[in-house]
Amino acid sequence: MIQQNPHQLSPGTLEQWLQAKPEQIVLLDVREDQELEMAPFPYKVLHLPLSNPSLWATELKQRLVDYSSVVVICHSGIRSFNFGIWLIEQGWNLEIWNLDGGIDAWSVHVDPSVPRY
């Protein structure tokens, strides 16, 4: 079955995945620079600010080639969901996940040391 929308992924499930198999997942953080400075995600991310695709668009496919699963992150899960749809539309052979509720939900449900904004 062809994926049409990103799968939703709860913060708790993402935490379990990151503890069990972090090397198999790439985290794409589509927030802006100032958002990452305010509330950095506590794991390694590939930062792709949506406002500046010229920084990453030409190299994106090469940067994702070693992964089978992609988890897209933003503040609340809306921009990341839309970016996930765009990734699916590109036709790459990736399983696309959206962090449900974004970094804000991560802060509430998993890691309260990550500032909310």
N, C-alpha and C positions, 0 to 999 in steps of 0.2 A: 504494500500500500504506500502510495506517495504521500509524503508529509505536506500538508497544506498550510498549517500554522505551527508556530513553536509550541512545544509541550510546556506546560506549566510545571515549575519545580519549586517546592516549598523551601524556605530557608533551612529548616531542619534536615531535610533530605540532602540538600546541597552540602551541608556541613558533614554529613555521614560520608558522602561521596568523596569529599576532599580529604577526609581522614583515611579512607580506604584505598583510593586510587587517583591521587592528584595528578599523576603524570599522563593520564588518559583524557583529561578534561582541559580545555582551554577556556578561560574566563575572559570574555570580551566586555570591557567596561566602556560604555558609550557616553558616559557623563563628560562634562566639560572640565577643563583643568582646575578651575576654582572649586568644583564639587569634589574632585579627588583630594584636593588639599584639605578641605573641611572634614571629609569623612572617607578616608582611604579604606579600601577593602583589605582585610587582613591576610589575603593570599595574593600570590602573583597574578596580575592581570595583564592582558594585552589592551592598552588604552587606545580607543578609536573614537575621539571626540566627533560627534555627529556634525558639529558646525564646521569642521575642517577636513573633509574627505581627501583633500589633496595631500594630506600628510600620510595617508595609509591606503588609499584605494588601489593604487597600482601594485602594491606588494601583498595585498591581503591574501590572495589565494596561496602564495608561497608560504606565508606565515601560518596557514591553517593545514597544510598538507600532512603534517604528522599526527593529526588528531582525528578522532571519529565522532566526538561529542563536543559541542560548543554550548556554553551557558552564557547568555547575554544579560548584562546587568546595567541598570540605570538607577535613578532615585526611587521611583515608585513602580516600575514595571511596565510603563506605557511606551516610552521611547525604545526600550529594549525589545518589547514585543514587536513593534513595527520594524525594527532593524532585523529581528529574526525572520519576519516575513520576507524582507528584502533578500536575506541570505538564502532562504528556501527558493525564491524566485530565480536566483542565479544558477540553480541546478547543480550545485556542488553536492557531492556524496557525503553529507554530514548530518548528524542527528542534532537538531537545534532545540535548545531549551531556553526558557525565559524564567529568570528569578522572579517568582510571584511576589509582588509587593516591593521589589527592588531592595536597595541598600537600607531603606527605612525599615522594612520588615526584618531584614537581617539583624539590625540593631535592636529591634523590639524582641525578637524571638530567639536569637542566638548569641549575639555579642553586644551587650549594652555599653561596652567601652567605645564602640563606633558612634561618633556624635550624630545626632539627628538634626536635620535642617529642613 
